[in-house]
Amino acid sequence: MTMHDHRGHPLTSDRTTLGDVTLHHHSGGSGPAVVLLHGIPKTSHHWRLLVPHLTPDHAVVVPDLRGFGDSSHPVDGYDVATLADDIAALMATLGHQQYAVVGEDWGAVVGYQLAARHRDQVTSLTFIEALMPGFGFEDHTLLSPENTQGLFLPHVGFYFMPDLPELLIAGHERELVEATITGERTVPGSAPAEVIDEYVRCYSHPDGIRSLLSVYRAMLTDAEQNRRARQQPLRVPVLAIGGNAFIGSRNEEVMKLLAQDVRGHVFNCGHDPAEEVPDEVAGVLVPFLAP
């Protein structure tokens, strides 16, 4: 779907081949570069409401991650380090030698790895509504009275099973996407039918669900990669954003384990602040990104 800048002009939509993957991406605006990384089960379309706040002063790049949206679906490469290296290669190919990184959900974990692996390129990290493999994510997959009353993620263990998730989800992509998206939001009207339709279109690709499951199945590898990266804490500024009905202040807590300069903000919303309260997010993000 078309994404627009602050003047209502459509962003450029293109595809760039980088080794074993072809990444679809939107781009527009001018100024210091910022790349926006989506989570699951979403695509680059997640950022459509935030982009017009950024394009007046930034060159914005909004890719679909490997295996998602209109990017290609390689067989492997779904660990967060490889996903991060894809984005670094894309930004270099587009001519951006330095850039800010904004990530949400799994895209925030990819963003952390991008900042850790490409320190000379990344100028700041915004980490939105994500749990970090290796630093507490796994705790929320365990069945316990505390988790069932708070943040419990039963789908993670299911996704790890070989073959069965693919069999059961096939033909039910809409039910999975709609239940996940609507179940994690608290702001009425933030998941309109046309947005659900766009996400369903992408995840109904023959390899769409396989790619989603591959990301989860790489989580133990991700945990090892994150623990190694922590040995050298990030020095760039980090903005940790949460929704009070979901991960909330845990975003700031975990990033303080991984970075030296962390500030946090919690909004009155669920798991998807950029779609639930985009104007409020922009009010915090734009000043943070200002040179």
N, C-alpha and C positions, 0 to 999 in steps of 0.2 A: 504494500500500500504506500501511497505517496506521503512523504513527510515534508513539512513546510518550515521556512525560517520566519523571523519576526515580521517580515514584510508580506507574508503570505505566499512567497515564491517557493516552488518545490525545490527540495534539495536534489542534488545530483545522485542518481542511483547507478552503481557500476559493480563490476565483478573483477577481482584481481587474483590471478593464479600464483600461488606461493608453494613451490615444491609439490607435495601430495594433496594440497587442498586449494580450493577456489573459494575465496571469501566474497560474499555480497556485502556492500556497504553503501551508506548514504553519506554525503558530505555537503557542507555549505558554511556560510559565514566567513569571517576574516579576523585575523588577530592570532594570539597565541593558541596553539592547538590543544584540544581536549578530545579524548576518546571515551565513548560511553559503552559499557559492556553489560549486556542483559543477563538475566538468570533463567531459571526453568520453572514452569513450562511457558516461557515467553520468547520473544525474538527482539530484534532491533526496534520493532514497533512500540515496545514498552516506553521508549523515550520521547515519543512524538509530542507530548504536552510540555516537556521540559526544554526541548530543543529551541523553541522561539525565544526563550529567556537567555539563551547562551549565544546565539548567532550574532547579536549586535557587536560583541567584543571578542568572539572566539571563532577560530576555524574548527568546526565540529565534524568529527568522524564517528559514524554510528554503524558498526559492523554487526552482522550475524555471525556468531561464533561457529567454529567448525562443527558441522553436523546439524546446524539449526537454521531456521528461516529459509532463505534462498541461497545459502552457502552449500557447498558440496558435502557429502557424507562419507568420508573415508572410513575404512574398516577399523582403524585404530587411531591413537593419538589423542585420547580424551582425558588424560591426566592434566592437571591444571598448569604444570610447567610447559607442556607442549601447546596447550591452548594460549598461554601467555606469549610464547615465542611466535605463534602465528600472528598475534596482534603487533608485536614488535616489528616483525618483517613487513606487515602491511603498512604501518606508519612510516617506516623507512622508505618503502617503495613509493608512498605518496609524497615523500619529501619533507616529512616532519621529523626533525632531528631531536626535538624535545617536546614534551606534551604532558598535560595533566591527565590523570586516569580517574574515571568515575565508574564504579561497578556496583551492581546490586545482586543479592542472592548469590548464585554460583559465580556470576560475573564479578562480584566483589572479591571472591577467593582468587579468581584468575587475575584480577587487578593487583592483589597483594603480590602474587608471584611475578607479575610484570614489573612491579616496582622493585622487587628484591633481585630479579635477574637482570634488569636493564637499568641500573642505578644512574647511569649518566644521561639517560633519556627522559626518565620520569621525574616531573617537577613537583607533583603532589598526588595524593591518593584520597579519594572519597569512597568510603566503605559503607555500603547501605544494606542493612537487614540481611546479614549472613552469619551463619555459624561456621567455625573454622575447623576443618578436619585436623586432628592432632591436638586441638586445643578446646575440647569440650563438646564438639559436634556429636561424637559417639555416645556421650552420656545421655543425650536426648532420644536415642533409639532404644533404650532399655525400658521394659515394662516395669513401672513402679507406681505406687499411689501418688507420689509427688509429680511424676511426669504426666500421668493421666489427668491431673488437675491443672497442669501448666502447659509446658511445651513438649509434646510427645510426637515423635516422627516414625510411626509404624511402617510407613512405606519403604524406608531405607532397606530394611532386612528383606522385604519382598522383592525389591528391585535387584538385590544381589543374587537371587536364585537363577540358575541357568534355565533358559528356554521358557519356563512357565509364565513369567510376566508377558513376554511377547505373545504367547498363545492367548492369554486371557484379555489382554488390552486390545488386540487386533479387532477392528470394527467398533471399538468403544473409545476412540480417541477423544471424541467430543465430551463424553461423560467424565473422562479423566481430567481434561483441561478445565472444563467448567467447574467441576467440584473443587479442584485445587485452587483455581483463581478466586472463585467466590468465597470459598471457605477460609481464605487467608486475609480477606479485606473486611474493613468495618465501615468504610465510607459509602453510603448509598449512591448508586448510579455510576460507580467508578469502573464497572466491568460491563459496559453496554454490549449488546448482541454483536455488533459489527467488529468489536475488538476480540471477543471470543471466537468469532468466525475466522478472523485472520490467524489467530494462534492455532485453531483446529486445522486450517488449511495447511499450515507448515508441518504440524506434527502428524498429519495424515499421509505425508510423503512415505513411500514404501520403507525408507530407512529412518524415518523421523523418530519413532519410538525406540528403535535400536540405538540411535545416537544418545537419546535421553538416558537410557539404561546404562550405556557405556560410561557416561560421566559418573553416575553413582557407583558403578562397579570399579572405578579407578580410585575410590575414596581412600583406601588404605595406602595406596601409592602417594596420593595427595598428602596424607598425614605425614609420611616420611619426608616429602619435599618441603612441607611447611616447617617441620621441626629443624631441618637443615638450614632453611632460610633464616630462622630465628637466631641462629648463632651470630648473625650480623644484623642488629636491629635497623629498621628503616630510619633514615635521618630526615627524609622529606616530610613536610607537614601532612598530617592525616586528619580528615574530618570523618567521624564515625556517626552515621545517621541511623536511627531506629524508629519503629512504630511502637507505641506503648501497648498495643494489643498483641504484639508478637515478640520479636527479639528485644526490642527496646534498648535499654542501657547496656545489655550484654555486648553490643557491638563495640562500644567504647572500652569496656573492660578487656576484651580479648585483644584489641589493637594496642592497648597499653602494654601488653606482653610482647608485642612484636615491633613496636616503633617508639621513638623517643619524643616525638612532638605530636600529641594527640589531643584533639578537642572533640566533644560530642554534642549531639542535639537529638532529642526525642520528640517526635510529632504525635499528635492525637490521631492515629490511624492504625491500619494493620500492617501487612508484610510488604506492601507495594507503594511506598510514599510517592514516588514519581508519577504514579497514575491516580493515587487517591488524593493527594494534597500537593499538586505540582507547583502552584504559586508559592506556597509556604516553603517548599524545598528550595525553590529558586531564591527566595529571600535570604536563605542561609548559604546556599552554594555559590551564588554569584559573587558575593563579597569575599568568600574564601578563595575563589579562583582568581580574583583581581591581582594583577602584577604588583 
